[in-house]
Amino acid sequence: MANSKGLMSENLKMEIAKELGVYETVKRDGGWGNVSAKTCGNIVSKAIEIANRKV
């Protein structure tokens, strides 16, 4: 989920990670390196869902 433009805030990513049950992995490992691509895709999908609700 590395994005130099920072389109998704760290707070939002962490909130969604908690919701999807991967927050402890991110916290323990100090980053997103051990989070699967599928889970990262689910985080992006959830962020898009949230953004669409706010429109």
C-alpha positions in Angstrom: 0.0 0.0 0.0 2.9 2.3 -0.4 1.8 5.5 -2.1 4.0 8.5 -2.1 1.0 10.8 -2.7 -0.7 9.6 0.5 -4.2 9.4 -1.0 -5.5 7.4 2.0 -4.6 8.7 5.5 -2.8 6.4 7.9 -5.7 6.8 10.3 -8.2 5.5 7.8 -6.0 2.6 6.9 -5.6 1.7 10.6 -9.3 2.0 11.2 -10.1 -0.4 8.3 -7.3 -2.7 9.3 -8.9 -3.0 12.7 -12.2 -3.7 11.1 -10.7 -6.4 8.9 -8.7 -8.0 11.7 -5.2 -7.2 10.4 -4.3 -4.3 12.7 -2.3 -6.4 15.1 -0.1 -7.7 12.2 0.6 -4.2 11.0 1.3 -3.0 14.6 3.5 -6.0 15.5 5.5 -5.9 12.3 5.7 -2.1 12.1 4.3 -1.8 8.6 2.3 -3.3 5.8 5.0 -5.6 4.5 3.4 -8.8 5.9 -0.2 -8.0 4.9 -1.3 -9.9 1.9 -2.1 -8.2 -1.4 -5.6 -9.5 -1.2 -6.1 -7.9 2.3 -4.6 -4.6 1.0 -7.1 -4.8 -1.9 -9.9 -5.3 0.6 -8.7 -2.3 2.5 -8.8 -0.2 -0.6 -12.3 -1.5 -1.5 -13.5 -0.6 2.0 -12.0 2.9 1.7 -13.8 3.4 -1.6 -17.1 2.2 -0.1 -16.6 4.7 2.8 -15.8 7.5 0.3 -18.9 6.7 -1.8 -21.1 7.0 1.3 -19.8 10.5 2.0 -20.6 11.7 -1.5 
